[in-house]
Amino acid sequence: MQVKKRPHCVVIGAGIVGSSCAWHLVRKGARVTLIDSEQPRRGASFGNAGCICKSSVFPFSHPGAILKVPGWLLDPHGPMHIRWSYFLPSVPWLYHFWRAGKANRVEEIVAAQATLMSSVIDDYDDILAATGGEVLRESRGMILLYDTQKDFASDAWKYESREHLGFPWQRLTRDELTSLEPSIHLGEGIAVFEPEWQHLIDPGAVTQLIADATIERGASWLHDRVRTVSANADGVSLVTESGRSLEADQLIIAGGVWSNALIRQLGYEVPLISKRGYHSMIGKPSLEIQHPIMSASRHVLLTPMRDGLRVSGTAEFAGLDTRPDYRRAKSLMQNARYYAPDLGGEEITEWMGQRPMLPDSLPVLGPLPDQKNVLCAFGHGHYGLTQGPATGRIISELVFGEDPGIDLAPFSISRF
């Protein structure tokens, strides 16, 4: 399809991915309509852990991971849980998850993620400098904790891959850990420092800045939900729940967990599931944490934010419309206190959000095979915040017929 000089693009989804797509498109000269039923700073872009994790290239599935499924069913307070009522609907996803965990497939996934991750810091540099969001980013690295030598040894393959890919890391002595984080107690465990990690101290505000800058540059904002979509060689058509009709040259689907409802109307479907995350936000913590601190053993992440300390990390498969189980947020606090016994605090709030998770941990990125004027940008799972600005740049380059500098075959919807 020959791209018009100033194409009209509709972007569905105003999270960090969709807002970044809209921002890059406007900067290149496109006319953009950004649509979402939520404000840009809401959803997963509000409540995530805030980390920009370039070295997180490892899929959720790996050899032996499928054997953990019985534990996910039986332990309602574990770090990963499938509600019994959602087990049968999740079986097709689990089948693809098992296939993605084969050793040769894991190597392919890691390689693909590494290529997408290679530009994420530069892309953040670009978009934060242009939107005034640089003050909301910290570059302090991240501390990763293991309760036992056995836990650390089980991740040995990841550290071999990190070294092969050139991601720096170092094992911390007890004194070094205490120097960096005096409030953290690890016992006989092992601590690792990854210096390239960055974090946003208010990820929702960053998403809002990007969306606001996009609108200031001329994009139209539509607070609505898309009901129907169709596409042909001449363009795309949409109808919203309020009854508004839109015609455009190109459509970018960045609707997160709701993306399947849109692409089904275009003849496609992917094994996309809502992997629900929880957090507890301590508005007035009783101790000071300087770095993001993540436990690989207890699956909890502590992130210092400008409004307090965010304690996140649990995951749950329960369906889009199931009520939150905030006991999971409370269990996060218990795990955090294992490492920080003096962690108290006031003004604690709880949150649940829905991450769009594909079984191979790779997003769907690029055009539909037979409808080149529809581009996909969804399914980033845990890495949406990290990969949002890079995804936006890639989508804009595809719209304008430019080379994005990355092989998009591993991210094609055709892989399913």
Secondary structure, DSSP 8 states (H G I E B T S, - for coil): ----SS-EEEEE--SHHHHHHHHHHHHTT-EEEEEESS-TT-THHHHS--EE-TT----S--TTGGGGHHHHHH-TTSSEEE-GGGHHHHHHHHHHHHHHTSHHHHHHHHHHHHHHHTTHHHHHHHHHHHHT-GGGEE---EEEEESSHHHHHHTHHHHHHHHHHT---EEE-HHHHHHH-TT---TT-EEEEETT-EEES-HHHHHHHHHHHHHHTT-EEEES-EEEEEEETTEEEEEETT--EEEESEEEE--GGGHHHHHGGGT-----EEEEEEEEEEEE-SS---S-EEETTTTEEEEEETTEEEEEEEEEE--TTS---THHHHHHHHHHHHH-TT---EEEEEEEEEEEE-TTS--EEEEETTEEEEEEEE-BGGGHHHHHHHHHHHHHHHHTT---SS--GGG-GGG-
